[in-house]
Amino acid sequence: MDENQVRTVVQEILNEHSLILWKELTIAGLNSPVVILILTIVIILMFREKLIKTLSNRNIEIGWGDKSIKLSELSNNLDQEIDPIKEQIEELKQELQFVKAQKHIEFEDKEIKSSASNEEVKTKIYKALASPKFRWRSLESIAKFVRASCDDVLEILESDEKVIVEKAKNGKTLAKFKHR
């Protein structure tokens, strides 16, 4: 027998024995938590570098069908979608408290106008945008907070370089500080 034939025979024996060992291992106790733990550790160790690289890369893209989204974009999109909802919930809570306190008075939602100066309004707008509860604030809630019309607030927001103003998917105008 030459050297190649010996290698082939040894390889076949090793393949048979590893296959038999694998079958015995799966039959003997793949359901055992210890075996599952060991297999998990082995898999993690085998792919450790790829896992670390993948998890440390903030540019992971999840795709389904013809759509996809990058995880780095997901956080901003979620905040933009969820913050107006959280804001509406807070407003509803406040309105409910008001109605409970004033049971005998009918609650009417009126547009509040103010004679405050632009600087006072701008200071109040900054206070509304700085709220730790929300990253994004809707134009309507800011206007309510500062007791000014939506048009006045929008004009101030759009002229301010520290503020980003965008339209949400639902059509509402949202604002936030650029560096927040």
N, C-alpha and C positions, 0 to 999 in steps of 0.2 A: 504494500500500500504506500502510495506516495503521500506527501505532506498535506495536500489539498483534500484528499479523500479522508484522511484522519480528522482534519478540521471539520469536514462535513458531518462525519459520524458523531463526533463529540458535540457539535452544534445541535444535531437532531436529538441526542440523548438529553442535553440540557433543556431544549425546548419541551420535550416530553415531560421531564421532571418538573419544570416550572409550571407547565400546564396542569399536571397532576397536583402539585402543591397548591396552585391557585384554586382548583376545584375543591380540594379538601378544605381549604381555608374558607371558601364561600359556603360550603355545606356545613362545616363545623361551627360557624358562628358569625356570619356576616351581620346577623341581627344583634350581636353583642355590642354594647356601647363602647367598650374598650377598643374593639377592632375598628369600628367606625371612626373613633377618635384618632387612632394610629393612622388609618388611611387618609384622613383629613390632614393630619400633620405632614404626612409624606407628600401629599399633593401640594400643600402650601410650600413646603421646602423645595419641591421640584420647580415650581413656578414662582418662587419668591421674587426674583428680580422683575419679572413681567408684572406681577401683582403690584409691587411697590411703584413701578414706573406708571402703571395704569392709574392707580389710586392717587398718586401725587400729581398727575396731569389733570389740571382743571378743565381741560378741553375735551372731556369725554362726550361723545355724541351718541344719543339713543335714537334709533330709527325704527319705524314700523311702517310698512307699506311704502308709500311715496313721501311720507313725512318724517322729519327728524328734528331733534332739538339738542343743543349743547347744554350740558349741565351748568356751565358758567352763565348762560342766558336764563336758565330756569329760575334762579333766585330773583333776578330783577323782574322777570315776568310775573312770578308768583306774588311778589310784593305789590306790583302794580295792579294785579287783579284782586288781591285779598284786602289790601288796605282800605279801599273805598267801602267794601262790605263791612269791615270792622268799624269804620267810621259811621256807617248807617246804623249799625247795631248800637253804638254808643249814643247816637242821637235819639234812637227809639227809647233807650233806657232813660235818658234825660226827660224826654217828652212824657213817658209813662209816670215817672216820679212827679212831674208837674201836674199831670191829670189827677193822680192820686191825692196830691196835696190840695188841689183846687176842684174837688168833686162838683161843687155847685156852680162853677164857672165853665162855660163852654170854651173849648180850646179852638181858636182859629189861627191858622198859619198865615201870618202877614209878612210881606216883604218889609224889612226894616231899613229905614233910610237914616242917615246920620249927617250931621253938619260938621263932623270932625275933619281936621286938616289932613292932607295927604301924608304928612310925616307921622301923625298919630295912627292913621290907618296902616301905614307901612310897618310901624312898630308892632301893631297888633297882628298883622299878617305874619311877620317873622316869629312871633310867639306861637301862632297856630301851626306854622311849618316846623317849629322846633319841638313839637309835642313828641315825647318818646313813644307814644302809642302807635304812631303811624309814620311810615316813610313817605307815602303819597297822601295828599289831602285833596278832596274834591273842591272845585271852585265854589259850589253852593255852601259847603260847610265852613269854608274860610269866610265867605261873605256873611254868613250868620254869626260867626264868631266875632268878627270885627264890626258888625252892625253897619254894613255898607252894601251898596248894590253890587250884583255880580259883575256888571259892566265896569264899575269903578275898580273893583278888585282885580279883574282881568287886565285892565290897562296898567295897573301898578305892577302886577306880576310879570307881564310881558316886557316891561321896560327895565326890569331888574336883572342884572347880569349874574346875580348869585342864585337865581331860581330857574328851574327847568319847568316848562309848561308843555304838557302833551295831552293828546286825546286818547282815552282808553278805548278798548274794543266796544264797550257798551255806549260810546259816544260822549261820555262825561269828560269834562276838562279836569285834568289832574295837575297838581304842582308839588314840587319838592325842592329842597336845597340841592345844588349841584354836588356839593362835597359832603354828603351825608350817606 
